[in-house]
């Protein structure tokens, strides 16, 4: 199911035309270059459109514990949506690198006055984590950054594998059901079909500046 928004958009935000399949690295380079080329005005417009679209969805409204991310390398900015979530009294979290398990993520509470510091990838993380860290399975809705996605829920990330390792237990969906995984992207990041690896954790949906794409579980 896809729901669309009537918001107007710049040609820079138009969907990517169909192209022959290519390698994961080629797709990463193409999509990263295209999202970094957006003007500030285009990026702000897209972020506001996404916040209205996803923020009014049943999925978002019914979720109490929501994991967000802070935009990096041209990713969709979630701050308009985070501010909406704070105003609604929702519990917001940001991913942090696990201090114990290599290449895994935990999730720290994020409030308007939370102090941040860059991790080893220069991405800001909450300070003073301690007992505020939560595992992925305790999150209701997880909003994940991505470089590209396709129409059946495949997600292409930056290549570090942090989300796939953290969420590997979801490949056994008969035992585990949380969190709901919603990728976040510009509509132009959609591909006809992405190369898929056995360890890739599929998404339940993707929210873009133009539509909410839902995939079968």
VEXLUM-208530 format. One record per atom (N, C-alpha, C): x, y, z; residue in three letters. Coordinates in steps of 0.02 Angstrom, whole numbers, plus 50000, padded with zeros to 5 digits. Atoms other than C-alpha are relative to their C-alpha. Layout:
N
XYZala;...
end
This chain:
217
500434994150000unk;500005000050000unk;500445006250000unk;499634993750002unk;500625017449959unk;499505005650009unk;500394993949994unk;499875033650021unk;500435005849982unk;499604994550025unk;500415049749942unk;499765006550030unk;500144993349975unk;500465067949992unk;499925004749941unk;500094995350055unk;499855082349883unk;500535005449996unk;499494994850000unk;501385092849926unk;500355000449932unk;499594999150060unk;502275100149776unk;500724998650017unk;499315001449986unk;504085095549755unk;500435002249942unk;499524997850050unk;505635101049663unk;500184994349953unk;499755005350045unk;506265091649509unk;500584996250030unk;499455003549968unk;507785087349615unk;499774994450044unk;500275005149956unk;506645076949725unk;499594994849962unk;500395004750040unk;505825067549581unk;500284993050005unk;499775006949996unk;505915048449584unk;500544998449949unk;499485002150045unk;507415040149504unk;499714996049942unk;500245004050056unk;507035033949328unk;500264992850004unk;499785007050000unk;507155015149302unk;500674999449964unk;499345001150030unk;508945009949268unk;500184992750008unk;499805007049994unk;509774993049240unk;500314998750069unk;499705001749935unk;510304983849400unk;500755001349999unk;499294998749994unk;512034988549461unk;500234997650068unk;499735002549937unk;513164984649608unk;499775004450058unk;500194996349940unk;512784989849787unk;500435006350008unk;499564994349993unk;514305001349788unk;499835005549949unk;500204995150051unk;513755009749625unk;499375003750022unk;500634996849977unk;512015012949696unk;500145004750057unk;499824995649944unk;512765019949856unk;500295006649975unk;499684993950025unk;513855032149761unk;499495004649966unk;500494996150037unk;512425037749648unk;499515003550047unk;500514997249955unk;511155040249788unk;500295005050050unk;499684995349954unk;512355048649910unk;500165006549964unk;499844993950039unk;512905060749774unk;499365003949987unk;500624996450017unk;511105064849729unk;499695003350062unk;500314996749942unk;510495068149906unk;500445005750027unk;499574994549979unk;512025078749947unk;499935006149955unk;500084994650048unk;511625089149793unk;499375004250012unk;500614996149985unk;509945094949864unk;500185006650032unk;499904993649966unk;509855113149913unk;499714999650070unk;500274999849933unk;509475117750093unk;499245000749999unk;500724999050005unk;507755123650041unk;499644993649980unk;500305006350021unk;507375107249953unk;499994994950057unk;499955004649944unk;507975097150103unk;499505001750055unk;500494997949949unk;506925107450224unk;499294998549979unk;500665001450026unk;505395105850114unk;499834992650006unk;500115007349996unk;505595086950105unk;499914997750072unk;500055002049930unk;505865085350293unk;499325001950030unk;500654998049975unk;504285095150330unk;499444995749971unk;500515004350031unk;503275084850205unk;499994993150032unk;499975006649967unk;503885068650283unk;499715000350070unk;500254999449931unk;503495074850459unk;499245000350000unk;500734999750004unk;501705078950408unk;499714993149982unk;500275006350024unk;501455062650317unk;500064994450052unk;499895005449951unk;502225050550442unk;499715001850068unk;500244997949935unk;501735060850594unk;499254999350009unk;500735000849997unk;499885059150551unk;499784992849987unk;500175007050015unk;499965040450514unk;499804996350063unk;500205004249944unk;499145027450625unk;500604996750033unk;499405003249973unk;500825018750644unk;500365004650048unk;499644995349957unk;501655034250716unk;499585001750062unk;500434997849945unk;500175039350824unk;499944994650054unk;500105005449950unk;500025022250908unk;500664998050033unk;499345001949973unk;501905020650943unk;500205004650057unk;499804996049942unk;502535026351113unk;500765000850003unk;499274999949998unk;504395021951106unk;500254999949927unk;499814999350070unk;505155027950941unk;500745001649995unk;499294998750013unk;506955027050882unk;500075004149936unk;499864995650056unk;507525041150768unk;500754999649983unk;499294999250012unk;509235046050699unk;500125007449986unk;499814993250019unk;510165062450672unk;500324999849931unk;499805000350070unk;510435066150488unk;500755001149991unk;499294999650016unk;512175063950416unk;500084998449925unk;499845001550070unk;512895064050239unk;499395000949954unk;500564998650044unk;511325071450161unk;499374996050014unk;500605003849983unk;510075059850246unk;499415004650015unk;500604996349984unk;508285065450272unk;500035002350073unk;499994997149933unk;508195077050424unk;499354998250037unk;500585002149961unk;507035070050558unk;499825004950056unk;500144995549944unk;507075084950677unk;499285002750000unk;500704997949997unk;505355091550623unk;499544994550028unk;500405005549973unk;504645074250662unk;500154998750073unk;499815000949930unk;505615072750825unk;499655005350043unk;500334994749962unk;504925089550883unk;499254998650007unk;500705001949996unk;503175083450842unk;499914994550052unk;500055005549952unk;503485067550942unk;500085002550072unk;499924997149933unk;504115077551092unk;499355003450022unk;500614996449983unk;502555088451086unk;499424995250016unk;500525004949988unk;501485072651087unk;500144995650061unk;499835003849941unk;502365065751241unk;500284993149987unk;499715006550016unk;503185051251151unk;500714999550027unk;499325001349978unk;504815043351211unk;500444999249938unk;499574999950059unk;506155047151082unk;500704997450017unk;499345003049989unk;507825038051063unk;500445001149939unk;499514999750054unk;509405039150960unk;500454993950004unk;499545005749998unk;510565024850909unk;500685002150029unk;499324999049973unk;512215023451004unk;500394993649988unk;499585005950009unk;513665011850971unk;500064996250065unk;499995004149940unk;513644997351092unk;500705000150031unk;499355000149967unk;515044998351222unk;500254992850011unk;499835007049985unk;515034979251236unk;500064995749938unk;500025004350058unk;514574971151071unk;500205003849938unk;499734996650058unk;515544975850915unk;499475000449945unk;500454998950056unk;514504983250774unk;499274998850016unk;500705000349981unk;512864983150871unk;499785006850025unk;500284993649977unk;511704997450918unk;499554998950060unk;500504999349948unk;510785001951076unk;499675006749989unk;500394994050013unk;509575016251093unk;499925004050065unk;499984995649941unk;509735030951214unk;499455005249995unk;500554995149997unk;508335042651269unk;500265006849975unk;499824993650030unk;508365059151174unk;499465005050019unk;500444994649977unk;507585074551255unk;500265006749972unk;499774993650027unk;507675092951203unk;500655002550031unk;499394997649967unk;509065096051330unk;500554994750004unk;499495005349999unk;510055080051298unk;500665002549971unk;499334998350025unk;511925083351281unk;500234994849950unk;499775004550053unk;512715075951124unk;500755000649991unk;499285000050016unk;514485071151077unk;500114995449940unk;499895004250059unk;515175063850914unk;500304993250018unk;499705006649992unk;515545045150907unk;500594999549952unk;499405000850042unk;516995037750809unk;499875001349926unk;500174998250069unk;516055041050646unk;499795007349994unk;500174992949997unk;515785059350697unk;499255001249996unk;500734999349996unk;513915056350717unk;499825001350073unk;500164998449930unk;513185064450875unk;499604994550034unk;500355004849958unk;512615052851014unk;499845003250067unk;500144997549932unk;511785056351183unk;500554998250049unk;499535001349945unk;512965057951332unk;499614997650061unk;500315002149938unk;512625051051505unk;499494994549990unk;500485005150021unk;511815035351436unk;499794995550059unk;500135004349942unk;511955022751580unk;499374995949994unk;500615004149997unk;510275015151626unk;499495002049948unk;500484997750050unk;509405024951488unk;500054996149934unk;499935003950061unk;510015012851354unk;499454994749996unk;500525005050011unk;508655001851279unk;500214995649942unk;499865004550057unk;508834986451167unk;499485001149945unk;500444999050057unk;508034986150995unk;499324997050010unk;500645003449994unk;506684973851044unk;499505003650046unk;500444996249957unk;505974986351170unk;499725006349967unk;500234994150037unk;505654999651036unk;499384998249960unk;500615001350039unk;503935000950956unk;500105001349926unk;499904997950069unk;504435010050797unk;500715002449991unk;499314998050014unk;506185011650726unk;500045003149931unk;499924996550063unk;506545024450591unk;500744999649980unk;499315001550019unk;508105019250497unk;500215004049939unk;499754996750061unk;509175029350376unk;500174994749948unk;499825004750053unk;509555021350209unk;500285003949940unk;499744997050062unk;510435024650044unk;499534998649942unk;500475001750052unk;509165015649934unk;499534994650027unk;500485005249982unk;507625004549947unk;499634997849937unk;500405002250057unk;506524994349830unk;499294998550022unk;500715000849988unk;504704989649818unk;499794993950040unk;500175005849959unk;504804973749921unk;500325000350070unk;499754999049932unk;505664980850075unk;500744999050009unk;499275000449993unk;507504978350038unk;500295006950012unk;499684993849980unk;508594991850115unk;500744999649987unk;499284999450009unk;510334997250062unk;500255005550045unk;499724995149954unk;511295005850201unk;500695002349978unk;499344997250015unk;513005013850211unk;500544994649995unk;499525005450008unk;513864996950218unk;500314997550065unk;499725002249936unk;514314995650403unk;499654994150031unk;500385005749975unk;512964982950441unk;499755000750072unk;500204999149930unk;512524990550611unk;499274998150012unk;500715001549990unk;510644989650590unk;499854992649987unk;500135007150015unk;510674972350510unk;500244995450056unk;499765004149944unk;511724965150652unk;499565000950061unk;500414998549942unk;510684973650784unk;499314996749995unk;500695002350011unk;509044967650707unk;499974993049971unk;499985006750031unk;509594950350648unk;499474995350029unk;500505004449969unk;508384942250771unk;499325000549965unk;500644999250034unk;506934949050666unk;499944995449939unk;500055004950054unk;507374936650530unk;499624993850023unk;500405005449971unk;506524924150648unk;499365003250026unk;500594996049982unk;504874933650647unk;499464996050037unk;500495003849961unk;503904919250724unk;500105000950074unk;499854999149928unk;504744923450890unk;500015007450020unk;499904992949982unk;505044942250882unk;499605004449952unk;500434995850041unk;503914956050819unk;500155007550005unk;499854992949992unk;504634972750879unk;500755001149986unk;500434994350016unk;505114985350823unk;499704999549930unk;500224999050069unk;504114990250670unk;500555004049966unk;499444996850035unk;505464994950544unk;499765004349942unk;500204995350052unk;505145010450440unk;500635003649975unk;499454996350030unk;506515016450323unk;499805007149985unk;500114992950014unk;506695035150293unk;500435001949940unk;499634998450061unk;507185041750122unk;499655005449961unk;500314996050052unk;506875053849982unk;499704995249949unk;500325004550049unk;505725046649850unk;500484997949945unk;499555001750054unk;507125047149722unk;500484994350018unk;499565005549979unk;508075034049824unk;499694993149987unk;500325006550015unk;506835020649771unk;500294997149936unk;499755003750057unk;507515007449651unk;499504994649981unk;500445005550021unk;506604994349549unk;500154993750039unk;499815006049962unk;507564980349634unk;500725000850023unk;499334999549971unk;509074980149749unk;500324993150006unk;499665006249983unk;510394966649764unk;499884998350073unk;500205002049933unk;509954956549919unk;500504994950027unk;499565004949966unk;511074947350044unk;499594996350053unk;500395004049953unk;510464933450162unk;499925003350068unk;500024996949934unk;510844943950317unk;499625006750001unk;500384993750003unk;509854959250257unk;499334999250035unk;500645000149965unk;508384962950373unk;499515004349961unk;500464996050040unk;506894968450267unk;499605004950042unk;500394994949968unk;505874983850309unk;499254998449996unk;500735000450004unk;504024984350350unk;499725005549955unk;500234994550040unk;503895000750257unk;500545005249992unk;499554994350009unk;504765016550197unk;499575006349996unk;500324993550003unk;504215034450227unk;500455004749961unk;499624995150040unk;504765047450099unk;499645006750003unk;500314993450005unk;504375065550063unk;499364999849959unk;500585000350044unk;503035059649942unk;499504994450016unk;500445005749991unk;502295043250005unk;500204996050061unk;499875005249951unk;502145030050140unk;499934993449964unk;499995006550032unk;502635013350064unk;499964994650053unk;500065005549952unk;502054997950162unk;500114993549963unk;499845006450030unk;502704980550127unk;499714994450043unk;500265005749962unk;502034963550179unk;500534997450048unk;499545002849952unk;502794955950335unk;500164992849983unk;
end
